[in-house]
Structures are given as structure tokens and as C-alpha cells.
């Protein structure tokens, strides 16, 4: 278990998959994900098997560590992790989403801060990066944690019948303020 201020990260379990599928299929989450198709349990099972067999992927369940806003300690409220972990270059891509009912309450920020701390201090990474579609309301949160925009990609993805722009953002270990 990896402790944050308001959340903790733990290993994903097979029992988590139905909730993760439902959240990923929620339009308020899926709009910001690269996956454009609705997911079923077969998709979730295949993804779970793939990430557990791939040493370059470390995904975590995001759980509440406090009883507030109707949430009980240890409730699953999201998922986050690092993918494309490259031990030679010491970089990885981050992934994060919080259940729709728990968004905009600071859980995503704490989950990402906790993941960054683990990535930089425990996994010995030097750079953690991600992609974010233009207009994502989480972009200010990413910037508040120190991420910098490294690139703007015009019409880089095709979603909902149109081409969309996205940013590449990154944070270096020396820029991370984990205090």
C-alpha cells in the first residue's frame, strides 16, 4: 500500500474490474480517454491479464483513506498507474481516472501526487509524462503539480467523429515538489 494524504494506492484486484469497466464506460470519463469503444468484461479481463504480465506497467487502485463526503475508508474511487516504464531512460507515462461521483474533490490530485512520489522516489524515474486532450478540466491540476506542456499535437486523435488536439505534458524529478 502506498499512502497519500487523502488516498492510498493498492494493487488492482480482479474484483475491481466491474467498477473500472462501468467508470470507463461513463461518458464523463471516456471523453478524456484514448479508448473510444465501450468496454465489456472480456475487454477488462484481457487488459488485467496484459498489465499483470507486462513489467513495464504498474497500475494501482485508488482508494479513499478518510471517511468524508459519504466515502468510507478503503472505498475504491479510481485507478492510476505508470505505463511504458523505461528503466534505461528512467521515464514512464502516467494514467489516471477517478470515478465520476468523486471527481472535483481533490482525490485525483492526491492520487497523482502519490503516484509521482512513488515513481520518482521508489521506481527511480527521472521523467513522468502524459497526454491530455485539449479542454480536459484536469489540465490546471496537472500544471499545479509542476507539469510542463512539452508539445501540442493538432488533430492527433479521432474521437466522436472528429479530429481532436492533445498536449504532451511532463514532469522531471528535479521539478517535483513532494513535500
Beta strands, then each sheet from edge to edge (+ up, - down):
strand 1: 2-3
strand 2: 7-11
strand 3: 58-64
strand 4: 76-86
strand 5: 91-98
strand 6: 127-133
strand 7: 148-159
strand 8: 162-172
sheet 1: 1+ 2- 3+ 4- 5+ 6+ 8- 7+
end
